[in-house]
Amino acid sequence: MNFVDAVKTCFAKYTTFTGRAARPEFWYFALFSLLVQIAIAIVTGGAGTLNNALSALFALGMLLPSLAVGARRLHDIDRTGWWQLIALIPIIGIIVLIVFWCLRGNDGPNRFGA
């Protein structure tokens, strides 16, 4: 899966919390989010009310698709999407979640699909 296909897939499935997402789909979507945030900072000068407003608006718009692709990525390693709540634990939680997202997915079918 290439960058464009991954972003299109994530936006097409922005409310789909079922199924599985491979590592490239998840990480290309994360890269897309990062690049847009950087572009917003460059265009608005990196500081000030306009940058904060546009960044917050973009982050709000990306919340649901990011949660959905994160849940599908966790399904690929045979974990429930509720594991994303571990990110609420400062520092350690997000590290554990990043490790989960980096793990290789199951090759065969699991309880979340083929």
Wavefront OBJ file of the C-alpha trace (Angstrom):
o trace
v 0.000 0.000 0.000
v 1.401 3.373 -0.948
v 1.001 6.751 0.751
v -1.966 7.985 -1.304
v -3.866 4.692 -1.069
v -3.370 4.586 2.701
v -4.721 8.104 3.202
v -7.685 7.438 0.895
v -8.471 4.188 2.720
v -8.350 5.847 6.129
v -10.679 8.635 5.053
v -13.013 6.155 3.358
v -13.170 4.134 6.588
v -13.084 7.095 8.973
v -15.876 5.677 11.165
v -15.066 1.986 10.672
v -13.760 0.532 13.899
v -14.051 -3.052 12.648
v -11.604 -4.928 10.487
v -7.852 -4.668 10.339
v -5.240 -2.163 9.161
v -1.707 -3.122 8.204
v 1.312 -1.190 9.416
v 1.771 0.833 6.196
v -1.826 2.028 6.264
v -1.511 3.239 9.852
v 1.943 4.819 9.590
v 1.296 6.531 6.245
v -1.825 8.080 7.745
v 0.186 9.223 10.779
v 2.781 10.711 8.414
v 0.027 12.521 6.497
v -1.284 14.030 9.746
v 2.195 15.156 10.761
v 2.925 16.708 7.361
v -0.336 18.661 7.380
v 0.379 19.950 10.895
v 3.835 21.068 9.763
v 2.332 22.752 6.692
v -0.172 24.602 8.889
v 2.675 25.815 11.103
v 4.722 26.984 8.118
v 1.844 28.782 6.409
v 0.674 30.553 9.576
v 4.127 31.472 10.814
v 4.307 28.823 13.537
v 2.843 30.842 16.382
v -0.135 32.911 17.218
v -3.874 32.623 17.316
v -4.345 31.644 13.657
v -1.892 28.755 13.940
v -3.515 27.554 17.141
v -7.011 27.772 15.664
v -6.143 25.970 12.414
v -4.126 23.294 14.239
v -6.944 22.690 16.696
v -9.513 22.522 13.903
v -7.385 20.046 11.940
v -6.758 17.931 15.046
v -10.471 17.846 15.798
v -11.222 16.790 12.238
v -8.598 14.040 12.391
v -9.708 12.666 15.768
v -12.265 10.148 14.525
v -10.236 8.844 11.552
v -7.151 8.518 13.772
v -9.017 6.593 16.443
v -10.554 4.327 13.808
v -7.276 3.477 12.072
v -5.611 3.016 15.475
v -8.291 0.531 16.512
v -8.000 -1.333 13.210
v -4.197 -1.440 13.615
v -4.599 -2.969 17.073
v -7.041 -5.491 15.611
v -4.293 -6.587 13.230
v -2.181 -7.692 16.196
v -5.237 -9.348 17.801
v -5.869 -6.681 20.435
v -9.066 -4.772 20.996
v -9.285 -1.102 20.056
v -9.947 -0.231 23.692
v -6.192 -0.567 24.243
v -5.946 2.990 22.901
v -7.153 4.181 26.290
v -3.758 3.201 27.704
v -2.481 6.435 26.138
v -4.222 8.274 28.994
v -1.459 7.020 31.309
v 1.294 9.637 31.070
v 4.448 8.661 29.124
v 4.317 4.897 29.731
v 0.910 4.489 28.115
v 1.846 6.112 24.824
v 5.109 4.159 24.687
v 3.219 0.875 25.091
v 0.741 1.944 22.407
v 3.517 2.860 19.952
v 5.134 -0.531 20.545
v 1.799 -2.236 19.814
v 1.371 -0.203 16.630
v 4.890 -1.225 15.503
v 4.352 -4.953 16.005
v 3.935 -7.153 12.974
v 0.332 -8.189 12.400
v -0.955 -11.732 12.367
v -0.654 -13.272 8.902
v -3.742 -15.409 9.212
v -7.258 -14.602 10.284
v -7.938 -13.651 13.877
v -11.066 -12.741 15.834
v -11.219 -9.371 14.036
v -11.227 -10.727 10.477
v -9.032 -11.979 7.722
l 1 2 3 4 5 6 7 8 9 10 11 12 13 14 15 16 17 18 19 20 21 22 23 24 25 26 27 28 29 30 31 32 33 34 35 36 37 38 39 40 41 42 43 44 45 46 47 48 49 50 51 52 53 54 55 56 57 58 59 60 61 62 63 64 65 66 67 68 69 70 71 72 73 74 75 76 77 78 79 80 81 82 83 84 85 86 87 88 89 90 91 92 93 94 95 96 97 98 99 100 101 102 103 104 105 106 107 108 109 110 111 112 113 114
